[in-house]
Every structure is written in structure tokens, then in C-alpha cells.
Amino acid sequence: MDASKRVTVYFDPEVHRALRMKAAALDRTLSEMVNEAVKLSLAEDAEDLAAFTERANEAAVDFEPFVKDLRRRGRL
């Protein structure tokens, strides 16, 4: 039994055309390509969340003094 769920997604016509063309060139379905893209995006989010957790106890750095220090040291 297939555990896939069916959804309706609306694409800009040019994006849809590009996806169809790429799917044909790669001999893949649109569903496979969209599924992979969403999984990659979610994996990236998971990495970001892990990084936030790892850095939760780091001291905050104020942006303005940081930029001024970069300029003072000739980095900007």
C-alpha cells in the first residue's frame, strides 16, 4: 500500500513548464522532484535548528558596535 498523500499545488505557469521540462530530461515525475525539493528544504531547516540549539548559550553581539569595530580594524 502506498503511503503517499495527494495534494494540490499551484505553480506559476513558467515554473510549471520548467519543472515539466526538467522532469522529462531527468526521466522523473513532477511529484518525485517536488518531494525531493521539499525534503531538502526541511533537512536544511533541521540543520538550522540544530545550529540554533548549539549556539543558544553564546553571548549576543550587537550589530552596530560589531560593524564599527570591523571598520576600525580596516576590515570594511
Stockholm file with secondary structure:
# STOCKHOLM 1.0

chainA/1-76         MDASKRVTVYFDPEVHRALRMKAAALDRTLSEMVNEAVKLSLAEDAEDLAAFTERANEAAVDFEPFVKDLRRRGRL
#=GR chainA/1-76 SS CCCCCCCCCCCCHHHHHHHHHHHHHHTCCHHHHHHHHHHHHHHHHHHHHHHHHHTTTSCCCCHHHHHHHHHHTTCC
#=GC SS_cons        CCCCCCCCCCCCHHHHHHHHHHHHHHTCCHHHHHHHHHHHHHHHHHHHHHHHHHTTTSCCCCHHHHHHHHHHTTCC
//
